[in-house]
């Protein structure tokens, strides 16, 4: 079954370098094992990376199995964390065509559109 994005069209690839997604396919696909709902394709910013580090999720530091992110990288973020970052004023821009429709259970489309990468 084809995954759909928040616009109702085929879900586009988010990023393959670094390889993102809950299933590490480069896509923000989701399923029953994805309890964090890693469905928002975003282009991370320095402000967001600092914010998420202070919230206990350091996405900047490389580990054996994770390359670490830098500003400008695209990554499939947890929808709830993205919404928290939006409320804190540090939400990174969203790539709508690569953001899975499951995000809409957590973040309204108009909020995503207001933070769309294309709108910048």
N, C-alpha and C positions, 0 to 999 in steps of 0.2 A: 504494500500500500504506500502510495506517495505521500510524503509529509508536506503539509502546507504551512505557509508563513502567515503573519498577521494581516497581510493584504489579501489572503485567500488564493494565492497563486503558489506554484511549486517552490518549496523551500530551497533557497540558494545556498551555496557554500559560504561559510563564514571565514575560515582561515585554515591553511594547511602548513604554514610556517610562522609560528609554531602550530603544531597539530592540535586543534581544539575540539570541543564537544565532549559530552559525558561519555560517549562511546569512542572518542578519539577518531572520528571519521572526517573531521573538518567541518562538520555540520552541527547545528544546534538541535539535533533530534533529541527526543525524550522518550521515556518508557517507564514502566512500573518500578524499575530499579533506581530511577533518577529522583531520589527524594528531595534533592535541592532544586529541581526544576531548572537545569542549566540551559535555558532556552533563549536568552537575550544575546544577540550578536552585537557586541559593542566595540568601538575603537577606544581602548583605554587611554586615560590621561594620567599625568603625574598626580593630579589632585585626587583622582579616584584611587590610584594605587596606594597613596598615602592613607586615605580614608579606610580602605579595606584592611590595610595592615593594622591600623589602630583598632579595628573591629575583630582582630584575631585571625585574619586570613591574608597572609603575606603572599601576594602573587608576584612580587618583584624578585625575590631571592631564588636563584637556581638551586635545584637539588639533583640527586641522581636521576630521578624520573621526570623532572620538570625543568624546562629551560629558564624559567623566570621571564616575566613580561616587562616590556619597556613602553613608555608612552608611544602611541601610534599603532601598537599591535592590536589585532582583532582577537577577541576571545568570547566564548560562550559563557556568559555570566548567569548566576542564579537570579531568577526574576525577582525574588524577594530582596536580595542584596542590592540589585539595581534600584529598586523602588526606595529602599532605605537611603541609598546614595542620592537619589533625586530629592528626597525630603531634606537631606543635609546640604543640598546645593552643589553636589559634586558628581552628578550622574554623567557618565561618559556618553558620547553620541551613539545612537542606535542605528544599525543597518537593518531597516525594516524587512527587506526581501530575504534576509538570512535569519530573521527572528521567528522562531516557531510559534504557531498559533496558540499553543498551550499557555503562552505568556499572558494571553488575554484573560485568563482566570485570575490573574494577580494584578496586572497593570492594564488600565484602559487604553484603547487604541489612540485616543486623542492625546494622552500623556506621552505615549511613544512617538507619535507624529511630532509633537512639540520639541522632542529631543532627537529627531531623526538626523543622521549624518548628512543626508541630502539637503536638509533645511538650513544647514550652517553656511 
